[in-house]
Amino acid sequence: MSDDKPYWMLLYEYVPDIVERRAPYRDAHLALIRRWKESGRLELAGALGDPPYGGALVFRVDDPGEVDEFTAEDPYVANGLVTTRRVEPWKVV
């Protein structure tokens, strides 16, 4: 992967009871993250807060539309665990 690709940060906000509701979807969510990481398009990912109130994922792709491809596959999104999401360019210094 080229070092000149821009970074994009995907920010999720979760439902208040995410810890209880994520169990049936967690393995598939983590497998999706691993698959994107292995492909070189996802740099890192993790929950925000303890207990989590959201998530942050950093992608390195030319087109932010690729991040939309990720969210379209994410079982957390498909099953209503993500209340809002946004993609922001991230300038690493």
N, CA, C and O atoms as a MOPAC input file, in Angstrom:
PM7 MOZYME 1SCF
protein

 N      0.84100 1    -1.17100 1     0.00000 1
 C      0.00000 1     0.00000 1     0.00000 1
 C      0.88700 1     1.23600 1     0.00000 1
 O      1.87800 1     1.31300 1     0.72700 1
 N      0.51600 1     2.17900 1    -0.81600 1
 C      1.28200 1     3.41500 1    -0.93700 1
 C      1.15400 1     4.25700 1     0.33000 1
 O      0.10100 1     4.30200 1     0.96500 1
 N      2.26400 1     4.92800 1     0.68100 1
 C      2.26700 1     5.78500 1     1.86300 1
 C      1.57300 1     7.11400 1     1.63200 1
 O      1.40000 1     7.87900 1     2.58100 1
 N      1.17000 1     7.41600 1     0.40400 1
 C      0.56200 1     8.70900 1     0.13300 1
 C     -0.96300 1     8.69300 1     0.22400 1
 O     -1.60100 1     9.70600 1    -0.06300 1
 N     -1.54400 1     7.60200 1     0.60400 1
 C     -3.00100 1     7.54700 1     0.74700 1
 C     -3.43200 1     8.35900 1     1.97000 1
 O     -2.76400 1     8.33200 1     3.00400 1
 N     -4.54600 1     9.07700 1     1.84800 1
 C     -5.01900 1     9.86400 1     2.98800 1
 C     -5.65700 1     8.97700 1     4.06100 1
 O     -6.07300 1     7.84900 1     3.79700 1
 N     -5.71800 1     9.51300 1     5.25300 1
 C     -6.39700 1     8.86400 1     6.37300 1
 C     -7.82400 1     9.39200 1     6.48000 1
 O     -8.08700 1    10.56700 1     6.22500 1
 N     -8.73100 1     8.51300 1     6.85600 1
 C    -10.13100 1     8.86500 1     7.10800 1
 C    -10.53400 1     8.23100 1     8.42700 1
 O    -10.27400 1     7.05000 1     8.65900 1
 N    -11.16600 1     9.01200 1     9.29000 1
 C    -11.61900 1     8.49100 1    10.57100 1
 C    -13.13700 1     8.31600 1    10.53100 1
 O    -13.88300 1     9.24500 1    10.22200 1
 N    -13.56200 1     7.10700 1    10.85100 1
 C    -14.97800 1     6.79900 1    10.98600 1
 C    -15.30800 1     6.83600 1    12.46800 1
 O    -14.69200 1     6.13100 1    13.26700 1
 N    -16.27900 1     7.65700 1    12.83100 1
 C    -16.70500 1     7.78100 1    14.22500 1
 C    -18.12600 1     7.25600 1    14.35700 1
 O    -19.03100 1     7.67900 1    13.63900 1
 N    -18.30300 1     6.32900 1    15.28500 1
 C    -19.61200 1     5.76100 1    15.59300 1
 C    -20.06900 1     6.27500 1    16.95100 1
 O    -19.25700 1     6.49300 1    17.85100 1
 N    -21.37700 1     6.46500 1    17.08900 1
 C    -22.00400 1     6.59200 1    18.40600 1
 C    -22.92900 1     5.39400 1    18.54200 1
 O    -23.67400 1     5.05800 1    17.62100 1
 N    -22.87000 1     4.75000 1    19.71600 1
 C    -23.62700 1     3.52400 1    19.95200 1
 C    -24.89500 1     3.77200 1    20.76100 1
 O    -25.05700 1     4.80500 1    21.41100 1
 N    -25.78100 1     2.79400 1    20.69700 1
 C    -26.95500 1     2.78800 1    21.56600 1
 C    -26.47000 1     2.71300 1    23.01700 1
 O    -25.39000 1     2.18200 1    23.27600 1
 N    -27.25600 1     3.24000 1    23.96900 1
 C    -26.80500 1     3.24200 1    25.37400 1
 C    -26.50800 1     1.85500 1    25.94200 1
 O    -25.63400 1     1.71900 1    26.79700 1
 N    -27.21200 1     0.83700 1    25.48600 1
 C    -27.02400 1    -0.51800 1    26.02300 1
 C    -26.20400 1    -1.39900 1    25.07000 1
 O    -26.49600 1    -2.58200 1    24.89600 1
 N    -25.18400 1    -0.80800 1    24.46200 1
 C    -24.36300 1    -1.51900 1    23.47900 1
 C    -23.74900 1    -2.79500 1    24.04300 1
 O    -23.71800 1    -3.81100 1    23.34800 1
 N    -23.26800 1    -2.77300 1    25.26400 1
 C    -22.58600 1    -3.95000 1    25.82000 1
 C    -23.53000 1    -5.14900 1    25.85100 1
 O    -23.11900 1    -6.26700 1    25.54200 1
 N    -24.78000 1    -4.92700 1    26.21900 1
 C    -25.75100 1    -6.02000 1    26.27500 1
 C    -26.19400 1    -6.45200 1    24.88000 1
 O    -26.40400 1    -7.64000 1    24.63700 1
 N    -26.33600 1    -5.51000 1    23.97400 1
 C    -26.91700 1    -5.80500 1    22.66300 1
 C    -25.91900 1    -6.28000 1    21.61400 1
 O    -26.32900 1    -6.84800 1    20.60200 1
 N    -24.62800 1    -6.06700 1    21.82400 1
 C    -23.65700 1    -6.39100 1    20.77900 1
 C    -23.29800 1    -7.86900 1    20.70100 1
 O    -22.78700 1    -8.31700 1    19.67500 1
 N    -23.54700 1    -8.62500 1    21.74200 1
 C    -23.06800 1   -10.00800 1    21.81800 1
 C    -23.34800 1   -10.84800 1    20.55900 1
 O    -22.43000 1   -11.51200 1    20.07900 1
 N    -24.56400 1   -10.85000 1    20.00500 1
 C    -24.81400 1   -11.70300 1    18.83600 1
 C    -24.06000 1   -11.27000 1    17.57400 1
 O    -23.93000 1   -12.05500 1    16.63400 1
 N    -23.56500 1   -10.03600 1    17.54700 1
 C    -22.95100 1    -9.47100 1    16.34800 1
 C    -21.45300 1    -9.21200 1    16.49400 1
 O    -20.78000 1    -8.87600 1    15.51900 1
 N    -20.93900 1    -9.36400 1    17.69200 1
 C    -19.55500 1    -8.96700 1    17.97800 1
 C    -18.52300 1    -9.74800 1    17.16200 1
 O    -17.60000 1    -9.15300 1    16.60700 1
 N    -18.66800 1   -11.06300 1    17.08400 1
 C    -17.69400 1   -11.85900 1    16.32500 1
 C    -17.65600 1   -11.43700 1    14.86100 1
 O    -16.57600 1   -11.31600 1    14.28300 1
 N    -18.81900 1   -11.21200 1    14.25700 1
 C    -18.87000 1   -10.79300 1    12.85000 1
 C    -18.29900 1    -9.38300 1    12.68200 1
 O    -17.62400 1    -9.10500 1    11.69100 1
 N    -18.56100 1    -8.50500 1    13.62800 1
 C    -18.01700 1    -7.13900 1    13.59900 1
 C    -16.48700 1    -7.18600 1    13.66500 1
 O    -15.81200 1    -6.51500 1    12.88400 1
 N    -15.94600 1    -7.96700 1    14.58400 1
 C    -14.49800 1    -8.08300 1    14.72900 1
 C    -13.86100 1    -8.77000 1    13.52200 1
 O    -12.74600 1    -8.42000 1    13.13400 1
 N    -14.54900 1    -9.73800 1    12.92800 1
 C    -14.03500 1   -10.41100 1    11.72300 1
 C    -13.95400 1    -9.42400 1    10.55800 1
 O    -13.00000 1    -9.46200 1     9.78100 1
 N    -14.93500 1    -8.55300 1    10.43400 1
 C    -14.91700 1    -7.52500 1     9.39600 1
 C    -13.73000 1    -6.59400 1     9.60200 1
 O    -13.02900 1    -6.25600 1     8.64800 1
 N    -13.50800 1    -6.18300 1    10.83500 1
 C    -12.35800 1    -5.32800 1    11.14600 1
 C    -11.06100 1    -6.03100 1    10.76900 1
 O    -10.19100 1    -5.43000 1    10.13800 1
 N    -10.92500 1    -7.28800 1    11.14800 1
 C     -9.70400 1    -8.04300 1    10.81300 1
 C     -9.50200 1    -8.13400 1     9.30900 1
 O     -8.38400 1    -7.95900 1     8.82400 1
 N    -10.56300 1    -8.40600 1     8.56600 1
 C    -10.47100 1    -8.54100 1     7.11300 1
 C     -9.99100 1    -7.23200 1     6.46900 1
 O     -9.14200 1    -7.24800 1     5.57800 1
 N    -10.54000 1    -6.10900 1     6.92400 1
 C    -10.12400 1    -4.81500 1     6.37500 1
 C     -8.69800 1    -4.47000 1     6.79800 1
 O     -7.95500 1    -3.86600 1     6.02500 1
 N     -8.31500 1    -4.84100 1     8.00100 1
 C     -6.94500 1    -4.60300 1     8.47400 1
 C     -5.95900 1    -5.41100 1     7.62800 1
 O     -4.93200 1    -4.89100 1     7.19300 1
 N     -6.27900 1    -6.67100 1     7.40300 1
 C     -5.41100 1    -7.54100 1     6.60700 1
 C     -5.27700 1    -7.04900 1     5.16800 1
 O     -4.24300 1    -7.26200 1     4.53600 1
 N     -6.30900 1    -6.39800 1     4.65000 1
 C     -6.26500 1    -5.87600 1     3.28000 1
 C     -5.44000 1    -4.59000 1     3.18800 1
 O     -5.12600 1    -4.12800 1     2.09100 1
 N     -5.09000 1    -4.01400 1     4.34400 1
 C     -4.30300 1    -2.79400 1     4.36300 1
 C     -5.11700 1    -1.51600 1     4.29700 1
 O     -4.54600 1    -0.42600 1     4.24500 1
 N     -6.44100 1    -1.62400 1     4.29700 1
 C     -7.28000 1    -0.42800 1     4.19800 1
 C     -7.64600 1     0.15300 1     5.55600 1
 O     -8.02000 1     1.32300 1     5.63800 1
 N     -7.54800 1    -0.62600 1     6.61200 1
 C     -7.88500 1    -0.18400 1     7.96100 1
 C     -6.62400 1    -0.19900 1     8.80700 1
 O     -5.94800 1    -1.22200 1     8.91400 1
 N     -6.31600 1     0.93300 1     9.40200 1
 C     -5.09900 1     1.06300 1    10.21400 1
 C     -5.33100 1     0.62000 1    11.65500 1
 O     -4.54300 1    -0.15300 1    12.20100 1
 N     -6.40300 1     1.10300 1    12.27200 1
 C     -6.69100 1     0.74400 1    13.65900 1
 C     -8.14700 1     0.99400 1    13.96900 1
 O     -8.83200 1     1.73100 1    13.25900 1
 N     -8.61500 1     0.37500 1    15.03900 1
 C    -10.01300 1     0.49800 1    15.43300 1
 C    -10.12800 1     0.22900 1    16.92500 1
 O     -9.33800 1    -0.52100 1    17.49800 1
 N    -11.12000 1     0.85000 1    17.54300 1
 C    -11.34300 1     0.59100 1    18.95700 1
 C    -12.54800 1     1.33300 1    19.49400 1
 O    -13.08500 1     2.24400 1    18.86500 1
 N    -12.95100 1     0.91000 1    20.67500 1
 C    -14.09800 1     1.51800 1    21.35100 1
 C    -13.66600 1     2.80000 1    22.05900 1
 O    -12.51000 1     2.95300 1    22.45400 1
 N    -14.60900 1     3.70100 1    22.20800 1
 C    -14.41100 1     4.94000 1    22.96300 1
 C    -15.19900 1     4.83200 1    24.25700 1
 O    -16.39800 1     4.55600 1    24.24300 1
 N    -14.52000 1     5.05100 1    25.37100 1
 C    -15.18400 1     5.01400 1    26.66600 1
 C    -15.20600 1     3.63300 1    27.28900 1
 O    -14.94500 1     2.62800 1    26.62800 1
 N    -15.52400 1     3.60400 1    28.57400 1
 C    -15.62400 1     2.35600 1    29.32700 1
 C    -16.69800 1     2.52600 1    30.39600 1
 O    -16.42200 1     3.10300 1    31.44800 1
 N    -17.90700 1     2.04200 1    30.15700 1
 C    -18.33100 1     1.24400 1    29.00700 1
 C    -18.35900 1     2.08900 1    27.73100 1
 O    -18.44800 1     3.31600 1    27.79100 1
 N    -18.28300 1     1.42200 1    26.58200 1
 C    -18.18200 1     2.16600 1    25.33100 1
 C    -19.44800 1     2.95400 1    25.00200 1
 O    -20.56900 1     2.48200 1    25.19100 1
 N    -19.23200 1     4.14900 1    24.51300 1
 C    -20.32900 1     4.98200 1    24.01200 1
 C    -20.20200 1     5.16900 1    22.50000 1
 O    -21.11300 1     5.68100 1    21.85000 1
 N    -19.05600 1     4.74500 1    21.94600 1
 C    -18.82100 1     4.89000 1    20.51600 1
 C    -17.59500 1     4.12400 1    20.09100 1
 O    -16.98200 1     3.39900 1    20.87400 1
 N    -17.25200 1     4.30300 1    18.82500 1
 C    -16.07900 1     3.65400 1    18.27600 1
 C    -15.38700 1     4.57200 1    17.29900 1
 O    -15.99600 1     5.49200 1    16.75200 1
 N    -14.11000 1     4.32000 1    17.08200 1
 C    -13.32600 1     5.07000 1    16.11300 1
 C    -12.51300 1     4.07800 1    15.28100 1
 O    -11.88400 1     3.16600 1    15.81800 1
 N    -12.53600 1     4.26900 1    13.98200 1
 C    -11.80400 1     3.41600 1    13.06300 1
 C    -11.05900 1     4.32200 1    12.09300 1
 O    -11.62900 1     5.28200 1    11.57600 1
 N     -9.79400 1     4.02300 1    11.84500 1
 C     -8.97300 1     4.84400 1    10.97200 1
 C     -8.64200 1     4.03800 1     9.71800 1
 O     -8.02900 1     2.97200 1     9.78000 1
 N     -9.06100 1     4.57500 1     8.59500 1
 C     -8.84900 1     3.94900 1     7.29800 1
 C     -7.78900 1     4.71400 1     6.53200 1
 O     -7.58500 1     5.90800 1     6.75100 1
 N     -7.11600 1     4.01400 1     5.63200 1
 C     -6.15300 1     4.65700 1     4.74100 1
 C     -6.51400 1     4.22900 1     3.32500 1
 O     -6.05400 1     3.20600 1     2.81800 1
 N     -7.35500 1     5.05500 1     2.70900 1
 C     -7.88200 1     4.77000 1     1.37800 1
 C     -7.95600 1     6.07300 1     0.58900 1
 O     -8.06000 1     7.15200 1     1.17300 1
 N     -7.90500 1     5.97500 1    -0.71700 1
 C     -7.99900 1     7.16600 1    -1.55300 1
 C     -9.38700 1     7.79600 1    -1.51100 1
 O     -9.52200 1     9.01900 1    -1.48200 1
 N    -10.40400 1     6.96100 1    -1.50800 1
 C    -11.78700 1     7.42700 1    -1.62900 1
 C    -12.54600 1     7.15200 1    -0.34300 1
 O    -12.63900 1     5.99800 1     0.07700 1
 N    -13.09800 1     8.19300 1     0.30000 1
 C    -13.86300 1     7.94900 1     1.53000 1
 C    -15.10100 1     7.08400 1     1.29600 1
 O    -15.69000 1     6.57300 1     2.24800 1
 N    -15.49300 1     6.92200 1     0.04500 1
 C    -16.59900 1     6.01200 1    -0.26600 1
 C    -16.29700 1     4.57700 1     0.13000 1
 O    -17.21000 1     3.78800 1     0.37100 1
 N    -15.00900 1     4.23800 1     0.19800 1
 C    -14.64200 1     2.89800 1     0.65500 1
 C    -15.03500 1     2.68600 1     2.11500 1
 O    -15.34800 1     1.56600 1     2.52000 1
 N    -15.01800 1     3.75000 1     2.89800 1
 C    -15.44800 1     3.65500 1     4.29800 1
 C    -16.93700 1     3.31600 1     4.34000 1
 O    -17.38200 1     2.57100 1     5.21300 1
 N    -17.70800 1     3.86500 1     3.39400 1
 C    -19.13000 1     3.52800 1     3.30600 1
 C    -19.32600 1     2.04600 1     3.00400 1
 O    -20.28500 1     1.43200 1     3.47100 1
 N    -18.41200 1     1.47500 1     2.22200 1
 C    -18.47700 1     0.02800 1     1.95800 1
 C    -18.32700 1    -0.75300 1     3.25700 1
 O    -19.01900 1    -1.74700 1     3.47600 1
 N    -17.42000 1    -0.29900 1     4.11700 1
 C    -17.23200 1    -0.95400 1     5.41100 1
 C    -18.52400 1    -0.88400 1     6.23000 1
 O    -18.99600 1    -1.89700 1     6.74400 1
 N    -19.08800 1     0.32100 1     6.34500 1
 C    -20.29500 1     0.46700 1     7.18000 1
 C    -21.46300 1    -0.34000 1     6.61300 1
 O    -22.30600 1    -0.82500 1     7.36800 1
 N    -21.51700 1    -0.48500 1     5.29400 1
 C    -22.58600 1    -1.28200 1     4.69100 1
 C    -22.48700 1    -2.74700 1     5.08300 1
 O    -23.49300 1    -3.45700 1     5.10200 1
 N    -21.28600 1    -3.20000 1     5.39300 1
 C    -21.06300 1    -4.59800 1     5.80600 1
 C    -21.11500 1    -4.80200 1     7.31700 1
 O    -21.24900 1    -5.93100 1     7.78800 1
 N    -21.00900 1    -3.72000 1     8.07000 1
 C    -20.85900 1    -3.83800 1     9.52700 1
 C    -22.16400 1    -4.27500 1    10.19200 1
 O    -23.17500 1    -3.58100 1    10.08900 1
 N    -22.14800 1    -5.43000 1    10.87800 1
 C    -23.36100 1    -5.89000 1    11.55200 1
 C    -23.82800 1    -4.95600 1    12.66600 1
 O    -25.01300 1    -4.95500 1    12.99800 1
 N    -22.93900 1    -4.17200 1    13.24700 1
 C    -23.37200 1    -3.19400 1    14.24800 1
 C    -24.28100 1    -2.15000 1    13.60900 1
 O    -25.27800 1    -1.74600 1    14.20800 1
 N    -23.94900 1    -1.71800 1    12.41600 1
 C    -24.77900 1    -0.74100 1    11.69700 1
 C    -26.08000 1    -1.40700 1    11.25800 1
 O    -27.16300 1    -0.87000 1    11.49200 1
 N    -25.97800 1    -2.56800 1    10.62600 1
 C    -27.14800 1    -3.26500 1    10.08000 1
 C    -28.17500 1    -3.61400 1    11.14800 1
 O    -29.36800 1    -3.70300 1    10.85700 1
 N    -27.72100 1    -3.81200 1    12.38600 1
 C    -28.62800 1    -4.23400 1    13.45600 1
 C    -28.97200 1    -3.11700 1    14.43400 1
 O    -29.43800 1    -3.38100 1    15.54200 1
 N    -28.74500 1    -1.87600 1    14.03100 1
 C    -29.20700 1    -0.73800 1    14.80800 1
 C    -28.41400 1    -0.41500 1    16.05800 1
 O    -28.92500 1     0.27700 1    16.93900 1
 N    -27.18400 1    -0.89100 1    16.16500 1
 C    -26.37700 1    -0.59000 1    17.34700 1
 C    -25.64200 1     0.74000 1    17.22100 1
 O    -25.18600 1     1.30200 1    18.21600 1
 N    -25.53100 1     1.23700 1    15.99600 1
 C    -24.88300 1     2.52100 1    15.73000 1
 C    -25.98300 1     3.54700 1    15.50100 1
 O    -26.79300 1     3.41300 1    14.58400 1
 N    -26.00300 1     4.57000 1    16.34400 1
 C    -27.04800 1     5.59600 1    16.21800 1
 C    -26.65900 1     6.68900 1    15.24100 1
 O    -27.51400 1     7.20900 1    14.52400 1
 N    -25.38800 1     7.04400 1    15.20000 1
 C    -24.88400 1     8.01100 1    14.22700 1
 C    -23.47800 1     7.60800 1    13.82200 1
 O    -22.75700 1     6.93800 1    14.56000 1
 N    -23.11800 1     8.03900 1    12.62800 1
 C    -21.75700 1     7.79900 1    12.15600 1
 C    -21.36400 1     8.95500 1    11.25100 1
 O    -22.19900 1     9.58400 1    10.60000 1
 N    -20.07200 1     9.20900 1    11.23500 1
 C    -19.56300 1    10.23000 1    10.32700 1
 C    -18.13100 1     9.88400 1     9.94200 1
 O    -17.42000 1     9.19600 1    10.67400 1
 N    -17.73200 1    10.37100 1     8.79200 1
 C    -16.38300 1    10.15200 1     8.28100 1
 C    -15.72000 1    11.51700 1     8.16400 1
 O    -16.27700 1    12.45000 1     7.58500 1
 N    -14.52300 1    11.61300 1     8.72500 1
 C    -13.75900 1    12.86100 1     8.70800 1
 C    -12.37100 1    12.58900 1     8.15400 1
 O    -11.78500 1    11.54600 1     8.44300 1
 N    -11.83100 1    13.51900 1     7.35400 1
 C    -10.42900 1    13.39000 1     6.97400 1
 C     -9.56900 1    13.58100 1     8.21400 1
 O     -9.88400 1    14.40200 1     9.07600 1
 N     -8.48400 1    12.82200 1     8.30000 1
 C     -7.60600 1    12.91400 1     9.46600 1
 C     -6.19400 1    13.23200 1     8.99600 1
 O     -5.57700 1    12.45000 1     8.27200 1
 N     -5.70800 1    14.34700 1     9.40200 1
 C     -4.36000 1    14.77400 1     9.04000 1
 C     -3.39300 1    14.34600 1    10.13600 1
 O     -3.45600 1    14.86000 1    11.25300 1
 N     -2.52400 1    13.43500 1     9.83400 1
 C     -1.55200 1    12.93400 1    10.80200 1
 C     -0.32700 1    13.83800 1    10.74500 1
 O      0.20000 1    14.12100 1     9.66900 1
 N      0.11900 1    14.28700 1    11.91400 1
 C      1.29200 1    15.15500 1    11.97500 1
 C      2.41900 1    14.48400 1    12.72900 1
 O      3.49200 1    15.06700 1    12.88300 1

